Amino acid sequence: MATIQSEITPEVVEQHGLSPEEYGTIVRRLNREPNLVELGIFSVMWSEHCSYKSSRLHLKKLPTEAPWVICGPGENAGVIDIGDGQAAIFKMESHNHPSYIEPYQGAATGVGGILRDVFTMGARPVANMNALRFGRPDHPKMKHLVKGVVAGIGGYANCVGVPTVGGETNFHPAYDGNILVNAMTVGVADADKIFYSAATGVGNPIVYVGSKTGRDGIHGATMASADFAEDAEAKRPTVQVGDPFTEKLLIEACLELMATDAIVAIQDMGAAGLTSSSVEMATNGKAGIRLVMDNVPCREEGMTPYEMMLSESQERMLMVLKPGKEAMAEAIFKKWELDFAVIGEVTDTGHMVLEWQGEVVADIPLGPLAADAPLYDRPAMSREDYKAWAQVKPLGEVPESTDIGADLLKLMASPDLASRRWIWEQYDSQVGADTLQLSGGDAAVVRVHGTRKALAMTTDCTPRYCYADPYEGGKQAIAEAYRNLCAVGAKPLAVTNCLNFANPQRPEIMAQLTGCLEGMGDACRALDFPIVSGNVSLYNESKATGGGSAILPTPAIGGVGLIDDYAKMATIGFKGEGHDIWLIGPRCGHLGQSLYVRNIRGHESGDAPEVELKLERATGRLIRSAIKNGWVSSVHDVSDGGPLVALAEMALAGGVGAEILGASFIQKPAEHDWLDKDVASATAQLFGEDQGRYLVALAGADGDALLEEAEAQGIPFVMVGRTGGTALRLTDDDAPQFAFSVELTALREASDSFFRDWMEG
C-alpha cells in the first residue's frame, strides 16, 4: 500500500481529537499504523458528532416504534404514516459550534444540512423550524450572534423556497459562550417511495452529485465534538459555506431522479462529508466500497484525498445507481447545472478502499469505523448526588404581588416572553401557499398539499427545568410538545430531538443526559409519542473569555402531529366578545423555576414542576375532542409565565380583551387523586407554571359538552373569565388589592419593545 507521507505523532493524534487509547485501538484493529488519510477518516467517524460514543448506550432505551412509524432512528430522518398513501419525514439537527464561530454561515448551513436529510429520503420539504438559545442580551457579542443566526436561517431557507413556520428563541447566561442553533425540517413523500441509504449490489456504480468539493469545513465534525477554548475564532475555517440556490437545484434534480427507478441508495454529505456518507452507505448495506479519488469534482487545485474525504463542502450527495442508469441520471443533473461523476463502486470486501493516482491510499475495514466504533458507559452522578451538586436553592416563601398589572407588563417585556416578531418577520413563512398557522401560536400548521389534512409541528424544551431536575425536565419537554400539538387539534404522532449537553466526561453532565433521557422515554411511552429521529450535540461549553462554562441541559424536542381536516384546527386568539374562558387542568400554583420568580423576584430557585403523565394524556385527548367537535373558539396551552401570561397572549392574538375573575385564582379547587396540595396564593395561581393545562374560550352552549366530559374523566376545570373590551383586567370584590386593568395597547408595546429597542439600540 502507498503511504501518505506524514509521521503520526502523539501531537497529530491529539489534533485529530483522538485519545491515546483510541489511537491504540485503531492500530490493533488495522494490525498496523494508519496513514494520515486513514487517521483523518477514523477521527471524524469516531467523533461524538458521528459516533455518539457517549450517548449511544442510553439512546437505545428510548421508545421508537408505533403502528404508524415507517422508519425510526438510524436513517437520515424519521418516517411516519399520515394516511392516504403518504408519509411525513422529519428530523432536527444541531449546528451549534459553527454558528458561534460564524453565525451567518453556521446557521445557514445548518438549514441546508437538515433539508438534505429530509429530501434524500424522497420527501419534498414543506416546512422549516428552529430552536435557538442565546446568552445574555447585554453580552458584548450577543447582538451580533442573534443578527447573524437569524439572517443565516432566513437567507438560506427563503432562497430555497421552503417556509420557516415557527420555532423558539430563548436567552440565558449559560449560553454566553456557546449558543445553540437547532434546525428542523418536515417533508412529505409517497409512503411507497421512501429512499434509504443501504448500498447494495456488487459492482453498482457510486456517483457524486451537487457542488464541487472545496477545503471548507475540514475537521468540522471533530470541531463540533470539542468544547471551546480561547481559540474559537481560529476555528473559522472549519465552518462550511452554503449556497441555497444550488441546494434548490439539488432538491429538484434529486426528486426528478427519484421519480425513476435508477436509485439503489442515497445519502447526503453532511458532517464528515464524503467519509461519513460512504461509510454509512456501505455499512448499512453490509457491503464494501471502492472510491477513485481522482474522479471527485474539486473546486480547488491540488486537493489531496485527506482533504477530499474530510471536507464538509455543502450541497453534495452520494448515490448508488442501478447499472446502465448513469447516462440518464447524468443528463438530469447536467440539466440542473450540477456536477455529476461516477467515483466508485460497491464491493463485497467489507472494506473502504481509496485509490488516488493509481495507488491505494487507504484500506480500512468498515466494522471498526461504524458499528464497532468506541462505546462508552461514562460515570454519572446519582439523582441525589446531582441535586447536591446543582445546588438549586429552595423556593422559600414568595411574597404576594403588590401590583399584578405591573408584574405582567414586566414579564411580557422580558427577553423570555417578548414577541419574536422581529425574528420571524425575516423568514418567508408563506412560500408554497400551504402555511395555515405560523409563529406566535402553540404549533405551526402546514396543509398537506391537495388534501384536507395538515401537519402540525412544534419545538419545545425548558432548560431551567432540566437543570433543576433532569428527569422531570425531560418529561416536561415531551409533554410540552404533546400539549402544543393537541392545542391546535392535531393528534401527536412522533418526536425528533436534538440533545444539547456539555462535556459528557463530567459525571454531573452525564447525570443530566441520562436523567433527561429517562424522563423523555417515560413520557413518550405514556403518551404513545415515539422518537423516530434525532441528533446528539455534546461538549457545548466554553472556556473562552467572557463565556460561561456549561450550557443548561437542553434536550430540544420537535413534535409532529396530524390534523384530519384543517378547517377544524384551533388557534390561540380570542374570536369575539362574551366568550367564557375556562382553565382546564390542575391548579397548584407551582412557582419553582418559574419566569415570575426569575424575572420579578430576581432568582432561579425551587423544584421543576412535576408532570402527571396520565392526566396529561387524558387532558390532551379531551382538548382534541373539543376542537374536533367545535366546542371551543380558542385554545392555548399554559406554559412559561403561567395562566395570566397565556391570557395576555390570547388577548393580543385576537385583539380582544378579557375580564378575569380574581376569585377563580384564590379559591381551593375540588380534590382529585393527583391533587393533594393546598392551593397557593393568588400570585402563584396567576403566574404558576403547573403542567398539563389549557385555556379555552367557549362560545355558546356547546361548551357544556366539554365541561361534562372533563367532569366525567375527573379532569379539573374552572371558569376564569369572559372575553370583551380593550383591556385585560382582573376584578375581585373580596380581594381588591389584586385588581388591575392593562390596556391591550400597553401589553403590545411591552411585548414588542425588547427586540425593537435592542436591535435599534
Beta strands, then each sheet from edge to edge (+ up, - down):
strand 1: 69-71
strand 2: 78-83
strand 3: 86-94
strand 4: 124-134
strand 5: 164-171
strand 6: 180-190
strand 7: 205-210
strand 8: 263-268
strand 9: 288-292
strand 10: 316-321
strand 11: 339-347
strand 12: 351-356
strand 13: 359-365
strand 14: 435-437
strand 15: 444-447
strand 16: 454-460
strand 17: 491-500
strand 18: 531-537
strand 19: 554-563
strand 20: 580-584
strand 21: 634-637
strand 22: 658-661
strand 23: 694-698
strand 24: 717-723
strand 25: 727-731
strand 26: 740-743
sheet 1: 1+ 2- 3+ 6- 4+ 5+
sheet 2: 8+ 10- 7+ 11- 9+ 12+ 13-
sheet 3: 14+ 15- 16+ 19- 17+ 18+
sheet 4: 21+ 23- 20+ 24- 22+ 25+ 26-
end
